[in-house]
Amino acid sequence: MSTETRTTCPYCGVGCGVIATVSDEGAVSVKGDPDHPANFGRLCSKGSALAETLDLEGRALYPEITGERTTWDKALDMVARTFAQTIATHGPDAVAFYVSGQLLTEDYYVANKLMKGFIGSANIDTNSRLCMASSVAGHRRAFGADTVPGTYEDLELADLVVLVGSNMGWCHPVLYQRLAAAKAARPGMKVVVIDPRRTATSDIADLHLSIRPDGDVALFNGLLAHLAKSTAIDENYLATHTTGFADTFAAASALSFAGLIESTGLSANELRQFFGLFERTEKAVTCYSQGVNQSSIGTNKVNAIINCHLATGRIGRPGMGPFSLTGQPNAMGGREVGGLANMLAAHMTIENPEHRDCVQRFWNAPTIASRPGLKAVDMFEAVADGRIKALWIMSTNPVVSMPDADRVKAAIEACPFVVVSDIVKETDTARLAHVLLPATGWGEKSGTVTNSERRISRQRPFLPSPGEARPDWWQIAEVARRMGFEEAFSFRSAAEIFAEHAALSAFENDGARDFDIGAHAAIDETGFDALAPFQWPQPAGTGPRTTRFFAEGRFFHPDGKARFVPVAPDVPQRTSSDFPLVLNTGRVRDHWHTMTRTGKSARLSAHIAEPYAEMHPADARGLSIGDADLVELASETGSRVIVRTLLSERQSRGSIFVPMHWTGETSAEGRIDALVPPVTDPVSGQPASKHVAVQARRFAAAAYGFAISANRPEGLDLPYFALARAPGGWRTELAWQQPAEELDGWCRARFRLPAKAELIGYGDRATGITRLAYFLEERLLLALFVATTPVAVSRQWAVGQLQQCHSDARTRFAVIAGRPAADRPDPGAIVCSCFSVGVNQIVGAVKGGCRTVEAVGKTLSAGTNCGSCRAEIRGIIDACHAAAAE
């Protein structure tokens, strides 16, 4: 008899409810929870594939010291002893924790308590610094606290939704589908997308504004100046609940309309359209994400947006307000417990002596951090120059994800003592650990996460902890005990930690602080197990309810008023004659962060299987770069990457987009953050990952290759490779800088082929084409296609051959030919990952009479689950119609 467990998805900040079912045989399946208020049963492609990522291959299963297996006692003793000795010799600021939005709130809480209250340093920061620190800083400047005013429901109630720097269709797909459904039900709803790229999200836009990189402050200053001259200004709200409007209006009015056109790159007509829409539409929500936050002026962007909502009083009421869409599943939970170096637990601030005293007394701590610690970029700079001598990295991979990633790698390599807690043994970062601690992962962990609308949900275990893996909170508490803090870290379960966290939120609060979940301060194990999703605040004596903030003022500055923040409309100038192009980094639809989880799913790699640079065709022509060529990008960091070129007119001229998921494990030189310099916002400390000056040139490969293999290749000593899962094995893109020679021996060694593997193939010296296939009895072990130009083989058909029977010569020679027989049609490149539907199948459906995305969905199911592929399907339909009309 199967068992069902209600839990929460571990990917983005939408916080979707998931039902995990485990059969008697141990097989796991997942589906959306129809009762969870974040998603009402919807899941994106990543969430739908969660069950495909739960195998133990590559897992860290026991503690290691310098690569050798050890016991937990020895590992924890070494960590505690080394940290204690470092503190005694060099002071508390010589140690640091770098944590993660992948941690549960309880993990975050214990780490923050140990560092700030018992070690006495604030050197704990999080990879969430890289995705939403500017939003935190903007909230605190405007509201007096890091408060998200609205709810997801506001997206459905609004008459105007403005999406700024947010590819919601790919990065928050379930919210995008809620928005798309609302717009379909109310066609009068308007959607504006503000983004240099025309992304999949633009598919539902009534107006797409292809803004210049970092032109957002100028745009929203221009909007504020326009609104101030209209009847949209709420004079009563301004006078009663805000301060600083006059100075902010003066700053916003300083830029002329001609200057506004120059700063934003938008036309006069586009500006007037947007300003008019916002002016006329009271029920307006402005959602923003990494395109706003990941900027050297990110905090100013956030405040420029908030200024417009404060000026019109459009905040905290149904269908109105600024809305920060967080990236990670528990970035919000980390913010609540002080996971950032410049915050204390329960949304209290280090700079406030009363807050420091409150937290110290509640914890009964021997000390309390008296000043903010080092933010992420500065933290790794301190590791590099030797100020930090002991570093504990938890559930994140900074060698891939930090700016100037090569320098970060060198810093970690040189650090005297590095501890890594992770579920994966061989990440780019874990390989550098002196002590590796195996952590539990999704499906094994117990605790809570908070989503973008302040909703706290349970992550519940439905699988046993593998090997000797232990929860992060347990690891931290055990080290704290060994450092002499036994009483304060005597937690026996996540429930006890959550109860303490809730009690601190209510301690001496009385409504003075926004974050209060005191209703759960006395929760026990039974109550924690049964905890239903709820939105904060929920003070003691109250029940769960949907809440919004600030409709009637009551901000968290001492005078109860919001602050308008004057912001300058300056657009940073980064490009030069040496580095003339703007690099914009981000995510793809079906992968998450550094792919330690999603990379295990062949289905999720089918849509995009290698790193790429999306360029405008005109830019590419000027550099003699063709579609599917390899391109080498370099920046002032001195590092380079080599990725595949994707030419698209959806990309702005002068800009290049490259996704951030590929690592040293999955590519030769695809770690794009190696190119991002450590330029940060001076207020938030968030890096500027969306506006990087780079140069580009065609990488002159002598030969290109594509391989499908039963075994994962090893030792690929090539300038370019990109590795991804495939059904039944692996798929690998390859390139040689010198002509490929002696391929048979190379293949047998790199792909670990048995000596008796049978080879068939051919080579043509005149064309440079070589095709090799290796079989063992009826099974295909490896097929390698090599050419002097990018290999023209149907990838999706080819990877399917790994699971086919090849008992006769006809099927074997079909592999070598690289194309299917007439009775086995080629589905083409995958468009819909949820149902593995390819472009050729969609084209066939259109030719068969399907004229709409909905009709294609009825025929093939494509686009009917998460909906992230609907824009691509519509593009295919339009292209077919255009071709037919020629």
Secondary structure, DSSP 8 states (H G I E B T S, - for coil): --EEEEEE-SSSTT--EEEEEE-TT--EEEEE-TT-TTTTT---HHHHTGGGG---TTB--S-EETTEE--HHHHHHHHHHHHHHHHHHH-GGGEEEEE-TTS-HHHHHHHHIIIIIII----EEETTHHHHHHHHHHHHHHHSS------THHHHH-SEEEEES--HHHHSHHHHHHHHHHHHH-TT-EEEEE-SS--GGGGG-SEEE---TT-HHHHHHHHHHHHHTSTT--HHHHHHHEE-HHHHHHHHHTS-HHHHHHHH---HHHHHHHHHHHHH-SSEEEEE-HHHHSSTTHHHHHHHHHHHHHHHT-SSSTT-EEEE--SSTTHHHHHHTT-STT--GGG--TT-HHHHHHHHHHHT-S----S----HHHHHHHHHHTS--EEEEES--HHHHSSSHHHHHHHHHH-SEEEEEESBSS-TTGGG-SEEEEB--TTT--EEEE-TTSEEEEE---S---TT-B-HHHHHHHHHHHTT-TGGG---SHHHHHHHHHHHHHTT-TTSSS---GGGTT--HHHHHT---EES---TT---------TT---SSTTS-EE-------------SSS-EEEEEE--SS--TTSTTGGG-HHHHTT--S-EEEE-HHHHHHTT--TT-EEEEEETTS-EEEEEEEE-TTS-TTEEEEES---TTTBSS--GGGGS---B-TTT--B-TT-EEEEEEE---SEEEEEEESS------SSEEEEEEETTEEEEEEEESS----HHHHHHHHTT--TT-EEEEEEETTTTEEEEEEEETTEEEEEEEEESSS----HHHHHHGGGS---SHHHHHHHHHTS--TTS----SEEETTTTEEHHHHHHHHHTT--SHHHHHHHH-TTSSS-TTHHHHHHHHHHHHHHHH-
